[in-house]
Amino acid sequence: MQWALGGWDGTTYDTAMSSGEHAPVIIPGDDVNSLLAQKLLGTQQFGDIMPPFGALSDAEIQLILAWIKAGAGK
């Protein structure tokens, strides 16, 4: 999944970890300061909430946050 606004690209692990105007968007082990987590939770300081097509379920968000907190491994 790629969002042109901000340039973040979640298509592959490598692009998810390194793309975007405010890279890194994902900080392994840090679900509080990772921009992706902030955008999913609506706590970001700039830009729009993610994903732009509508909110994820709480379960989906918690899964992503747990992945980031666990180190965001492949």
mmJSON file of the N, C-alpha and C atoms, coordinates in Angstrom:
{"data_MODEL":{"atom_site":{
"group_PDB":["ATOM","ATOM","ATOM","ATOM","ATOM","ATOM","ATOM","ATOM","ATOM","ATOM","ATOM","ATOM","ATOM","ATOM","ATOM","ATOM","ATOM","ATOM","ATOM","ATOM","ATOM","ATOM","ATOM","ATOM","ATOM","ATOM","ATOM","ATOM","ATOM","ATOM","ATOM","ATOM","ATOM","ATOM","ATOM","ATOM","ATOM","ATOM","ATOM","ATOM","ATOM","ATOM","ATOM","ATOM","ATOM","ATOM","ATOM","ATOM","ATOM","ATOM","ATOM","ATOM","ATOM","ATOM","ATOM","ATOM","ATOM","ATOM","ATOM","ATOM","ATOM","ATOM","ATOM","ATOM","ATOM","ATOM","ATOM","ATOM","ATOM","ATOM","ATOM","ATOM","ATOM","ATOM","ATOM","ATOM","ATOM","ATOM","ATOM","ATOM","ATOM","ATOM","ATOM","ATOM","ATOM","ATOM","ATOM","ATOM","ATOM","ATOM","ATOM","ATOM","ATOM","ATOM","ATOM","ATOM","ATOM","ATOM","ATOM","ATOM","ATOM","ATOM","ATOM","ATOM","ATOM","ATOM","ATOM","ATOM","ATOM","ATOM","ATOM","ATOM","ATOM","ATOM","ATOM","ATOM","ATOM","ATOM","ATOM","ATOM","ATOM","ATOM","ATOM","ATOM","ATOM","ATOM","ATOM","ATOM","ATOM","ATOM","ATOM","ATOM","ATOM","ATOM","ATOM","ATOM","ATOM","ATOM","ATOM","ATOM","ATOM","ATOM","ATOM","ATOM","ATOM","ATOM","ATOM","ATOM","ATOM","ATOM","ATOM","ATOM","ATOM","ATOM","ATOM","ATOM","ATOM","ATOM","ATOM","ATOM","ATOM","ATOM","ATOM","ATOM","ATOM","ATOM","ATOM","ATOM","ATOM","ATOM","ATOM","ATOM","ATOM","ATOM","ATOM","ATOM","ATOM","ATOM","ATOM","ATOM","ATOM","ATOM","ATOM","ATOM","ATOM","ATOM","ATOM","ATOM","ATOM","ATOM","ATOM","ATOM","ATOM","ATOM","ATOM","ATOM","ATOM","ATOM","ATOM","ATOM","ATOM","ATOM","ATOM","ATOM","ATOM","ATOM","ATOM","ATOM","ATOM","ATOM","ATOM","ATOM","ATOM","ATOM","ATOM","ATOM","ATOM","ATOM","ATOM","ATOM","ATOM","ATOM"],
"id":[1,2,3,4,5,6,7,8,9,10,11,12,13,14,15,16,17,18,19,20,21,22,23,24,25,26,27,28,29,30,31,32,33,34,35,36,37,38,39,40,41,42,43,44,45,46,47,48,49,50,51,52,53,54,55,56,57,58,59,60,61,62,63,64,65,66,67,68,69,70,71,72,73,74,75,76,77,78,79,80,81,82,83,84,85,86,87,88,89,90,91,92,93,94,95,96,97,98,99,100,101,102,103,104,105,106,107,108,109,110,111,112,113,114,115,116,117,118,119,120,121,122,123,124,125,126,127,128,129,130,131,132,133,134,135,136,137,138,139,140,141,142,143,144,145,146,147,148,149,150,151,152,153,154,155,156,157,158,159,160,161,162,163,164,165,166,167,168,169,170,171,172,173,174,175,176,177,178,179,180,181,182,183,184,185,186,187,188,189,190,191,192,193,194,195,196,197,198,199,200,201,202,203,204,205,206,207,208,209,210,211,212,213,214,215,216,217,218,219,220,221,222],
"type_symbol":["N","C","C","N","C","C","N","C","C","N","C","C","N","C","C","N","C","C","N","C","C","N","C","C","N","C","C","N","C","C","N","C","C","N","C","C","N","C","C","N","C","C","N","C","C","N","C","C","N","C","C","N","C","C","N","C","C","N","C","C","N","C","C","N","C","C","N","C","C","N","C","C","N","C","C","N","C","C","N","C","C","N","C","C","N","C","C","N","C","C","N","C","C","N","C","C","N","C","C","N","C","C","N","C","C","N","C","C","N","C","C","N","C","C","N","C","C","N","C","C","N","C","C","N","C","C","N","C","C","N","C","C","N","C","C","N","C","C","N","C","C","N","C","C","N","C","C","N","C","C","N","C","C","N","C","C","N","C","C","N","C","C","N","C","C","N","C","C","N","C","C","N","C","C","N","C","C","N","C","C","N","C","C","N","C","C","N","C","C","N","C","C","N","C","C","N","C","C","N","C","C","N","C","C","N","C","C","N","C","C","N","C","C","N","C","C","N","C","C","N","C","C"],
"label_atom_id":["N","CA","C","N","CA","C","N","CA","C","N","CA","C","N","CA","C","N","CA","C","N","CA","C","N","CA","C","N","CA","C","N","CA","C","N","CA","C","N","CA","C","N","CA","C","N","CA","C","N","CA","C","N","CA","C","N","CA","C","N","CA","C","N","CA","C","N","CA","C","N","CA","C","N","CA","C","N","CA","C","N","CA","C","N","CA","C","N","CA","C","N","CA","C","N","CA","C","N","CA","C","N","CA","C","N","CA","C","N","CA","C","N","CA","C","N","CA","C","N","CA","C","N","CA","C","N","CA","C","N","CA","C","N","CA","C","N","CA","C","N","CA","C","N","CA","C","N","CA","C","N","CA","C","N","CA","C","N","CA","C","N","CA","C","N","CA","C","N","CA","C","N","CA","C","N","CA","C","N","CA","C","N","CA","C","N","CA","C","N","CA","C","N","CA","C","N","CA","C","N","CA","C","N","CA","C","N","CA","C","N","CA","C","N","CA","C","N","CA","C","N","CA","C","N","CA","C","N","CA","C","N","CA","C","N","CA","C","N","CA","C","N","CA","C","N","CA","C","N","CA","C","N","CA","C","N","CA","C"],
"label_alt_id":[null,null,null,null,null,null,null,null,null,null,null,null,null,null,null,null,null,null,null,null,null,null,null,null,null,null,null,null,null,null,null,null,null,null,null,null,null,null,null,null,null,null,null,null,null,null,null,null,null,null,null,null,null,null,null,null,null,null,null,null,null,null,null,null,null,null,null,null,null,null,null,null,null,null,null,null,null,null,null,null,null,null,null,null,null,null,null,null,null,null,null,null,null,null,null,null,null,null,null,null,null,null,null,null,null,null,null,null,null,null,null,null,null,null,null,null,null,null,null,null,null,null,null,null,null,null,null,null,null,null,null,null,null,null,null,null,null,null,null,null,null,null,null,null,null,null,null,null,null,null,null,null,null,null,null,null,null,null,null,null,null,null,null,null,null,null,null,null,null,null,null,null,null,null,null,null,null,null,null,null,null,null,null,null,null,null,null,null,null,null,null,null,null,null,null,null,null,null,null,null,null,null,null,null,null,null,null,null,null,null,null,null,null,null,null,null,null,null,null,null,null,null],
"label_comp_id":["MET","MET","MET","GLN","GLN","GLN","TRP","TRP","TRP","ALA","ALA","ALA","LEU","LEU","LEU","GLY","GLY","GLY","GLY","GLY","GLY","TRP","TRP","TRP","ASP","ASP","ASP","GLY","GLY","GLY","THR","THR","THR","THR","THR","THR","TYR","TYR","TYR","ASP","ASP","ASP","THR","THR","THR","ALA","ALA","ALA","MET","MET","MET","SER","SER","SER","SER","SER","SER","GLY","GLY","GLY","GLU","GLU","GLU","HIS","HIS","HIS","ALA","ALA","ALA","PRO","PRO","PRO","VAL","VAL","VAL","ILE","ILE","ILE","ILE","ILE","ILE","PRO","PRO","PRO","GLY","GLY","GLY","ASP","ASP","ASP","ASP","ASP","ASP","VAL","VAL","VAL","ASN","ASN","ASN","SER","SER","SER","LEU","LEU","LEU","LEU","LEU","LEU","ALA","ALA","ALA","GLN","GLN","GLN","LYS","LYS","LYS","LEU","LEU","LEU","LEU","LEU","LEU","GLY","GLY","GLY","THR","THR","THR","GLN","GLN","GLN","GLN","GLN","GLN","PHE","PHE","PHE","GLY","GLY","GLY","ASP","ASP","ASP","ILE","ILE","ILE","MET","MET","MET","PRO","PRO","PRO","PRO","PRO","PRO","PHE","PHE","PHE","GLY","GLY","GLY","ALA","ALA","ALA","LEU","LEU","LEU","SER","SER","SER","ASP","ASP","ASP","ALA","ALA","ALA","GLU","GLU","GLU","ILE","ILE","ILE","GLN","GLN","GLN","LEU","LEU","LEU","ILE","ILE","ILE","LEU","LEU","LEU","ALA","ALA","ALA","TRP","TRP","TRP","ILE","ILE","ILE","LYS","LYS","LYS","ALA","ALA","ALA","GLY","GLY","GLY","ALA","ALA","ALA","GLY","GLY","GLY","LYS","LYS","LYS"],
"label_asym_id":["A","A","A","A","A","A","A","A","A","A","A","A","A","A","A","A","A","A","A","A","A","A","A","A","A","A","A","A","A","A","A","A","A","A","A","A","A","A","A","A","A","A","A","A","A","A","A","A","A","A","A","A","A","A","A","A","A","A","A","A","A","A","A","A","A","A","A","A","A","A","A","A","A","A","A","A","A","A","A","A","A","A","A","A","A","A","A","A","A","A","A","A","A","A","A","A","A","A","A","A","A","A","A","A","A","A","A","A","A","A","A","A","A","A","A","A","A","A","A","A","A","A","A","A","A","A","A","A","A","A","A","A","A","A","A","A","A","A","A","A","A","A","A","A","A","A","A","A","A","A","A","A","A","A","A","A","A","A","A","A","A","A","A","A","A","A","A","A","A","A","A","A","A","A","A","A","A","A","A","A","A","A","A","A","A","A","A","A","A","A","A","A","A","A","A","A","A","A","A","A","A","A","A","A","A","A","A","A","A","A","A","A","A","A","A","A","A","A","A","A","A","A"],
"label_entity_id":["1","1","1","1","1","1","1","1","1","1","1","1","1","1","1","1","1","1","1","1","1","1","1","1","1","1","1","1","1","1","1","1","1","1","1","1","1","1","1","1","1","1","1","1","1","1","1","1","1","1","1","1","1","1","1","1","1","1","1","1","1","1","1","1","1","1","1","1","1","1","1","1","1","1","1","1","1","1","1","1","1","1","1","1","1","1","1","1","1","1","1","1","1","1","1","1","1","1","1","1","1","1","1","1","1","1","1","1","1","1","1","1","1","1","1","1","1","1","1","1","1","1","1","1","1","1","1","1","1","1","1","1","1","1","1","1","1","1","1","1","1","1","1","1","1","1","1","1","1","1","1","1","1","1","1","1","1","1","1","1","1","1","1","1","1","1","1","1","1","1","1","1","1","1","1","1","1","1","1","1","1","1","1","1","1","1","1","1","1","1","1","1","1","1","1","1","1","1","1","1","1","1","1","1","1","1","1","1","1","1","1","1","1","1","1","1","1","1","1","1","1","1"],
"label_seq_id":[1,1,1,2,2,2,3,3,3,4,4,4,5,5,5,6,6,6,7,7,7,8,8,8,9,9,9,10,10,10,11,11,11,12,12,12,13,13,13,14,14,14,15,15,15,16,16,16,17,17,17,18,18,18,19,19,19,20,20,20,21,21,21,22,22,22,23,23,23,24,24,24,25,25,25,26,26,26,27,27,27,28,28,28,29,29,29,30,30,30,31,31,31,32,32,32,33,33,33,34,34,34,35,35,35,36,36,36,37,37,37,38,38,38,39,39,39,40,40,40,41,41,41,42,42,42,43,43,43,44,44,44,45,45,45,46,46,46,47,47,47,48,48,48,49,49,49,50,50,50,51,51,51,52,52,52,53,53,53,54,54,54,55,55,55,56,56,56,57,57,57,58,58,58,59,59,59,60,60,60,61,61,61,62,62,62,63,63,63,64,64,64,65,65,65,66,66,66,67,67,67,68,68,68,69,69,69,70,70,70,71,71,71,72,72,72,73,73,73,74,74,74],
"pdbx_PDB_ins_code":[null,null,null,null,null,null,null,null,null,null,null,null,null,null,null,null,null,null,null,null,null,null,null,null,null,null,null,null,null,null,null,null,null,null,null,null,null,null,null,null,null,null,null,null,null,null,null,null,null,null,null,null,null,null,null,null,null,null,null,null,null,null,null,null,null,null,null,null,null,null,null,null,null,null,null,null,null,null,null,null,null,null,null,null,null,null,null,null,null,null,null,null,null,null,null,null,null,null,null,null,null,null,null,null,null,null,null,null,null,null,null,null,null,null,null,null,null,null,null,null,null,null,null,null,null,null,null,null,null,null,null,null,null,null,null,null,null,null,null,null,null,null,null,null,null,null,null,null,null,null,null,null,null,null,null,null,null,null,null,null,null,null,null,null,null,null,null,null,null,null,null,null,null,null,null,null,null,null,null,null,null,null,null,null,null,null,null,null,null,null,null,null,null,null,null,null,null,null,null,null,null,null,null,null,null,null,null,null,null,null,null,null,null,null,null,null,null,null,null,null,null,null],
"Cartn_x":[0.828,0.0,0.87,0.631,1.437,0.533,0.938,0.212,1.111,0.68,1.482,1.709,0.719,0.881,1.866,2.994,4.009,5.014,4.701,5.653,5.904,5.114,5.346,4.831,5.606,5.253,5.332,4.193,4.142,4.09,4.509,4.441,5.355,6.567,7.507,8.043,8.65,9.246,10.284,11.176,12.25,11.716,10.711,10.182,9.382,8.693,7.943,8.889,10.07,11.029,11.835,11.868,12.767,12.126,10.889,10.296,9.514,9.182,8.369,9.151,8.456,9.083,9.587,9.008,9.393,9.983,10.7,11.301,12.313,12.45,11.722,10.32,9.36,7.968,7.744,8.537,8.458,9.782,9.718,10.908,10.768,11.523,11.392,11.52,10.551,10.547,9.926,9.583,9.067,7.703,6.663,5.314,4.758,5.418,4.962,5.453,6.709,7.31,7.286,6.871,6.762,5.628,5.924,4.917,3.741,3.988,2.899,1.913,2.425,1.562,0.777,1.444,0.773,-0.34,-0.083,-1.1,-2.281,-2.006,-3.089,-3.954,-3.327,-4.039,-4.625,-4.234,-4.726,-4.037,-2.822,-2.092,-0.934,-0.809,0.294,0.188,1.327,1.389,1.172,1.254,1.093,0.526,-0.031,-0.576,-1.926,-2.409,-3.716,-3.594,-4.705,-4.772,-4.582,-4.095,-3.92,-4.789,-5.162,-5.051,-6.059,-5.769,-6.624,-8.009,-8.174,-9.459,-10.394,-9.991,-10.843,-10.074,-10.56,-9.869,-9.847,-8.779,-8.682,-9.452,-9.75,-10.403,-9.404,-9.929,-9.058,-8.13,-8.633,-7.818,-6.671,-6.935,-5.888,-4.834,-5.274,-4.338,-3.48,-4.093,-3.333,-2.319,-2.656,-1.729,-0.504,-0.723,0.386,1.23,0.587,1.327,2.163,1.609,2.344,3.547,3.369,4.464,5.587,5.239,6.253,6.974,6.209,6.774,7.694,7.356,8.178,9.428,9.629,10.829,10.606,9.367,9.005,9.827,9.991,10.791,10.041,10.803,10.242,9.369],
"Cartn_y":[-1.18,0.0,1.239,2.127,3.338,4.547,5.497,6.757,7.848,8.534,9.563,10.761,11.114,12.242,11.853,12.496,12.162,11.148,10.449,9.556,8.231,7.875,6.594,5.468,4.389,3.24,1.98,1.348,0.138,-1.129,-1.042,-2.176,-3.318,-2.993,-4.018,-3.612,-4.561,-4.263,-3.149,-3.253,-2.271,-0.874,-0.741,0.592,1.116,0.232,0.668,1.227,0.657,1.078,2.31,2.656,3.73,4.853,4.725,5.75,6.784,7.859,8.908,10.176,11.287,12.586,12.739,12.0,12.102,10.789,10.1,8.804,8.974,7.989,6.734,6.873,6.299,6.332,5.263,4.199,3.113,3.063,3.175,3.052,1.729,0.708,-0.601,-0.519,-1.121,-1.137,0.079,1.094,2.352,2.684,2.097,2.334,3.692,4.4,5.732,6.791,6.709,7.735,7.412,6.222,5.884,6.687,7.381,8.204,7.368,6.167,5.302,5.06,4.748,4.518,5.783,6.919,8.185,8.471,8.197,8.45,7.49,6.238,5.28,5.644,6.225,6.593,8.008,8.786,10.161,11.136,10.79,11.662,12.394,12.273,12.901,14.423,15.086,16.545,17.223,16.47,17.047,15.995,16.451,15.536,14.972,14.064,13.462,12.116,11.644,10.323,9.259,8.106,7.0,5.842,5.03,5.208,6.238,6.864,7.935,7.471,6.188,5.677,5.279,5.463,5.148,4.445,4.566,4.012,2.486,1.938,0.496,0.133,-1.129,-1.576,-1.474,-1.443,-1.408,-2.618,-3.773,-4.987,-4.866,-4.302,-4.121,-3.132,-2.05,-1.053,-1.683,-2.427,-3.059,-4.061,-4.756,-5.703,-4.968,-3.852,-3.063,-2.485,-1.955,-1.394,-2.471,-3.662,-4.769,-5.159,-5.149,-5.476,-4.458,-3.167,-2.124,-2.304,-2.482,-2.623,-3.839,-4.903,-6.113,-6.009,-4.872,-4.679,-4.572,-4.672,-4.502,-5.394,-6.624,-7.557,-8.045,-8.596,-9.14,-10.331],
"Cartn_z":[0.0,0.0,0.0,-0.898,-1.004,-0.943,-0.153,-0.065,-0.587,-1.638,-2.286,-1.37,-0.566,0.337,1.433,1.458,2.446,1.961,0.864,0.231,0.92,1.951,2.608,1.743,1.672,0.853,1.709,1.943,2.74,1.904,0.647,-0.268,0.156,0.581,1.039,2.405,3.073,4.377,4.252,3.267,3.117,2.844,1.975,1.696,2.89,3.604,4.787,5.845,5.933,6.946,6.544,5.249,4.832,4.026,3.612,2.749,3.555,2.875,3.463,3.723,3.639,3.869,5.298,6.226,7.629,8.135,7.238,7.583,8.716,9.569,9.52,10.106,9.44,9.881,10.957,10.889,11.868,12.611,13.943,14.778,15.533,15.117,15.747,17.273,17.957,19.401,20.06,19.267,19.822,19.231,19.812,19.304,19.714,20.606,21.014,20.033,19.625,18.765,17.284,16.901,15.482,14.866,13.788,13.126,12.638,12.17,11.725,12.868,14.049,15.209,15.545,15.532,15.843,14.846,13.587,12.564,12.7,13.031,13.225,14.424,15.446,16.664,16.618,15.579,15.46,16.4,16.859,17.775,17.116,15.795,15.082,15.152,15.014,15.088,13.734,12.655,11.32,10.385,9.281,8.285,8.696,7.885,8.094,8.779,9.305,9.915,8.832,9.234,8.305,8.74,7.828,6.384,5.886,4.762,4.268,3.817,3.571,3.086,4.221,5.466,6.605,7.698,8.907,10.059,10.038,10.594,10.792,12.058,12.227,13.455,14.61,15.824,16.996,17.025,16.638,16.622,15.617,14.442,13.431,13.93,14.533,15.065,16.158,17.064,18.147,17.61,16.537,15.914,15.365,14.693,14.141,15.264,16.309,17.441,18.13,18.292,18.906,18.053,16.734,15.807,15.954,15.99,16.146,17.476,18.552,19.887,19.983,19.266,19.274,18.409,17.748,16.956,15.464,15.028,13.616,12.69,13.068,12.26,11.031,10.1,8.868,9.149],
"occupancy":[1.0,1.0,1.0,1.0,1.0,1.0,1.0,1.0,1.0,1.0,1.0,1.0,1.0,1.0,1.0,1.0,1.0,1.0,1.0,1.0,1.0,1.0,1.0,1.0,1.0,1.0,1.0,1.0,1.0,1.0,1.0,1.0,1.0,1.0,1.0,1.0,1.0,1.0,1.0,1.0,1.0,1.0,1.0,1.0,1.0,1.0,1.0,1.0,1.0,1.0,1.0,1.0,1.0,1.0,1.0,1.0,1.0,1.0,1.0,1.0,1.0,1.0,1.0,1.0,1.0,1.0,1.0,1.0,1.0,1.0,1.0,1.0,1.0,1.0,1.0,1.0,1.0,1.0,1.0,1.0,1.0,1.0,1.0,1.0,1.0,1.0,1.0,1.0,1.0,1.0,1.0,1.0,1.0,1.0,1.0,1.0,1.0,1.0,1.0,1.0,1.0,1.0,1.0,1.0,1.0,1.0,1.0,1.0,1.0,1.0,1.0,1.0,1.0,1.0,1.0,1.0,1.0,1.0,1.0,1.0,1.0,1.0,1.0,1.0,1.0,1.0,1.0,1.0,1.0,1.0,1.0,1.0,1.0,1.0,1.0,1.0,1.0,1.0,1.0,1.0,1.0,1.0,1.0,1.0,1.0,1.0,1.0,1.0,1.0,1.0,1.0,1.0,1.0,1.0,1.0,1.0,1.0,1.0,1.0,1.0,1.0,1.0,1.0,1.0,1.0,1.0,1.0,1.0,1.0,1.0,1.0,1.0,1.0,1.0,1.0,1.0,1.0,1.0,1.0,1.0,1.0,1.0,1.0,1.0,1.0,1.0,1.0,1.0,1.0,1.0,1.0,1.0,1.0,1.0,1.0,1.0,1.0,1.0,1.0,1.0,1.0,1.0,1.0,1.0,1.0,1.0,1.0,1.0,1.0,1.0,1.0,1.0,1.0,1.0,1.0,1.0,1.0,1.0,1.0,1.0,1.0,1.0],
"B_iso_or_equiv":[0.0,0.0,0.0,0.0,0.0,0.0,0.0,0.0,0.0,0.0,0.0,0.0,0.0,0.0,0.0,0.0,0.0,0.0,0.0,0.0,0.0,0.0,0.0,0.0,0.0,0.0,0.0,0.0,0.0,0.0,0.0,0.0,0.0,0.0,0.0,0.0,0.0,0.0,0.0,0.0,0.0,0.0,0.0,0.0,0.0,0.0,0.0,0.0,0.0,0.0,0.0,0.0,0.0,0.0,0.0,0.0,0.0,0.0,0.0,0.0,0.0,0.0,0.0,0.0,0.0,0.0,0.0,0.0,0.0,0.0,0.0,0.0,0.0,0.0,0.0,0.0,0.0,0.0,0.0,0.0,0.0,0.0,0.0,0.0,0.0,0.0,0.0,0.0,0.0,0.0,0.0,0.0,0.0,0.0,0.0,0.0,0.0,0.0,0.0,0.0,0.0,0.0,0.0,0.0,0.0,0.0,0.0,0.0,0.0,0.0,0.0,0.0,0.0,0.0,0.0,0.0,0.0,0.0,0.0,0.0,0.0,0.0,0.0,0.0,0.0,0.0,0.0,0.0,0.0,0.0,0.0,0.0,0.0,0.0,0.0,0.0,0.0,0.0,0.0,0.0,0.0,0.0,0.0,0.0,0.0,0.0,0.0,0.0,0.0,0.0,0.0,0.0,0.0,0.0,0.0,0.0,0.0,0.0,0.0,0.0,0.0,0.0,0.0,0.0,0.0,0.0,0.0,0.0,0.0,0.0,0.0,0.0,0.0,0.0,0.0,0.0,0.0,0.0,0.0,0.0,0.0,0.0,0.0,0.0,0.0,0.0,0.0,0.0,0.0,0.0,0.0,0.0,0.0,0.0,0.0,0.0,0.0,0.0,0.0,0.0,0.0,0.0,0.0,0.0,0.0,0.0,0.0,0.0,0.0,0.0,0.0,0.0,0.0,0.0,0.0,0.0,0.0,0.0,0.0,0.0,0.0,0.0],
"pdbx_formal_charge":[null,null,null,null,null,null,null,null,null,null,null,null,null,null,null,null,null,null,null,null,null,null,null,null,null,null,null,null,null,null,null,null,null,null,null,null,null,null,null,null,null,null,null,null,null,null,null,null,null,null,null,null,null,null,null,null,null,null,null,null,null,null,null,null,null,null,null,null,null,null,null,null,null,null,null,null,null,null,null,null,null,null,null,null,null,null,null,null,null,null,null,null,null,null,null,null,null,null,null,null,null,null,null,null,null,null,null,null,null,null,null,null,null,null,null,null,null,null,null,null,null,null,null,null,null,null,null,null,null,null,null,null,null,null,null,null,null,null,null,null,null,null,null,null,null,null,null,null,null,null,null,null,null,null,null,null,null,null,null,null,null,null,null,null,null,null,null,null,null,null,null,null,null,null,null,null,null,null,null,null,null,null,null,null,null,null,null,null,null,null,null,null,null,null,null,null,null,null,null,null,null,null,null,null,null,null,null,null,null,null,null,null,null,null,null,null,null,null,null,null,null,null],
"auth_seq_id":[1,1,1,2,2,2,3,3,3,4,4,4,5,5,5,6,6,6,7,7,7,8,8,8,9,9,9,10,10,10,11,11,11,12,12,12,13,13,13,14,14,14,15,15,15,16,16,16,17,17,17,18,18,18,19,19,19,20,20,20,21,21,21,22,22,22,23,23,23,24,24,24,25,25,25,26,26,26,27,27,27,28,28,28,29,29,29,30,30,30,31,31,31,32,32,32,33,33,33,34,34,34,35,35,35,36,36,36,37,37,37,38,38,38,39,39,39,40,40,40,41,41,41,42,42,42,43,43,43,44,44,44,45,45,45,46,46,46,47,47,47,48,48,48,49,49,49,50,50,50,51,51,51,52,52,52,53,53,53,54,54,54,55,55,55,56,56,56,57,57,57,58,58,58,59,59,59,60,60,60,61,61,61,62,62,62,63,63,63,64,64,64,65,65,65,66,66,66,67,67,67,68,68,68,69,69,69,70,70,70,71,71,71,72,72,72,73,73,73,74,74,74],
"auth_comp_id":["MET","MET","MET","GLN","GLN","GLN","TRP","TRP","TRP","ALA","ALA","ALA","LEU","LEU","LEU","GLY","GLY","GLY","GLY","GLY","GLY","TRP","TRP","TRP","ASP","ASP","ASP","GLY","GLY","GLY","THR","THR","THR","THR","THR","THR","TYR","TYR","TYR","ASP","ASP","ASP","THR","THR","THR","ALA","ALA","ALA","MET","MET","MET","SER","SER","SER","SER","SER","SER","GLY","GLY","GLY","GLU","GLU","GLU","HIS","HIS","HIS","ALA","ALA","ALA","PRO","PRO","PRO","VAL","VAL","VAL","ILE","ILE","ILE","ILE","ILE","ILE","PRO","PRO","PRO","GLY","GLY","GLY","ASP","ASP","ASP","ASP","ASP","ASP","VAL","VAL","VAL","ASN","ASN","ASN","SER","SER","SER","LEU","LEU","LEU","LEU","LEU","LEU","ALA","ALA","ALA","GLN","GLN","GLN","LYS","LYS","LYS","LEU","LEU","LEU","LEU","LEU","LEU","GLY","GLY","GLY","THR","THR","THR","GLN","GLN","GLN","GLN","GLN","GLN","PHE","PHE","PHE","GLY","GLY","GLY","ASP","ASP","ASP","ILE","ILE","ILE","MET","MET","MET","PRO","PRO","PRO","PRO","PRO","PRO","PHE","PHE","PHE","GLY","GLY","GLY","ALA","ALA","ALA","LEU","LEU","LEU","SER","SER","SER","ASP","ASP","ASP","ALA","ALA","ALA","GLU","GLU","GLU","ILE","ILE","ILE","GLN","GLN","GLN","LEU","LEU","LEU","ILE","ILE","ILE","LEU","LEU","LEU","ALA","ALA","ALA","TRP","TRP","TRP","ILE","ILE","ILE","LYS","LYS","LYS","ALA","ALA","ALA","GLY","GLY","GLY","ALA","ALA","ALA","GLY","GLY","GLY","LYS","LYS","LYS"],
"auth_asym_id":["A","A","A","A","A","A","A","A","A","A","A","A","A","A","A","A","A","A","A","A","A","A","A","A","A","A","A","A","A","A","A","A","A","A","A","A","A","A","A","A","A","A","A","A","A","A","A","A","A","A","A","A","A","A","A","A","A","A","A","A","A","A","A","A","A","A","A","A","A","A","A","A","A","A","A","A","A","A","A","A","A","A","A","A","A","A","A","A","A","A","A","A","A","A","A","A","A","A","A","A","A","A","A","A","A","A","A","A","A","A","A","A","A","A","A","A","A","A","A","A","A","A","A","A","A","A","A","A","A","A","A","A","A","A","A","A","A","A","A","A","A","A","A","A","A","A","A","A","A","A","A","A","A","A","A","A","A","A","A","A","A","A","A","A","A","A","A","A","A","A","A","A","A","A","A","A","A","A","A","A","A","A","A","A","A","A","A","A","A","A","A","A","A","A","A","A","A","A","A","A","A","A","A","A","A","A","A","A","A","A","A","A","A","A","A","A","A","A","A","A","A","A"],
"auth_atom_id":["N","CA","C","N","CA","C","N","CA","C","N","CA","C","N","CA","C","N","CA","C","N","CA","C","N","CA","C","N","CA","C","N","CA","C","N","CA","C","N","CA","C","N","CA","C","N","CA","C","N","CA","C","N","CA","C","N","CA","C","N","CA","C","N","CA","C","N","CA","C","N","CA","C","N","CA","C","N","CA","C","N","CA","C","N","CA","C","N","CA","C","N","CA","C","N","CA","C","N","CA","C","N","CA","C","N","CA","C","N","CA","C","N","CA","C","N","CA","C","N","CA","C","N","CA","C","N","CA","C","N","CA","C","N","CA","C","N","CA","C","N","CA","C","N","CA","C","N","CA","C","N","CA","C","N","CA","C","N","CA","C","N","CA","C","N","CA","C","N","CA","C","N","CA","C","N","CA","C","N","CA","C","N","CA","C","N","CA","C","N","CA","C","N","CA","C","N","CA","C","N","CA","C","N","CA","C","N","CA","C","N","CA","C","N","CA","C","N","CA","C","N","CA","C","N","CA","C","N","CA","C","N","CA","C","N","CA","C","N","CA","C","N","CA","C","N","CA","C","N","CA","C","N","CA","C","N","CA","C"],
"pdbx_PDB_model_num":[1,1,1,1,1,1,1,1,1,1,1,1,1,1,1,1,1,1,1,1,1,1,1,1,1,1,1,1,1,1,1,1,1,1,1,1,1,1,1,1,1,1,1,1,1,1,1,1,1,1,1,1,1,1,1,1,1,1,1,1,1,1,1,1,1,1,1,1,1,1,1,1,1,1,1,1,1,1,1,1,1,1,1,1,1,1,1,1,1,1,1,1,1,1,1,1,1,1,1,1,1,1,1,1,1,1,1,1,1,1,1,1,1,1,1,1,1,1,1,1,1,1,1,1,1,1,1,1,1,1,1,1,1,1,1,1,1,1,1,1,1,1,1,1,1,1,1,1,1,1,1,1,1,1,1,1,1,1,1,1,1,1,1,1,1,1,1,1,1,1,1,1,1,1,1,1,1,1,1,1,1,1,1,1,1,1,1,1,1,1,1,1,1,1,1,1,1,1,1,1,1,1,1,1,1,1,1,1,1,1,1,1,1,1,1,1,1,1,1,1,1,1]
}}}
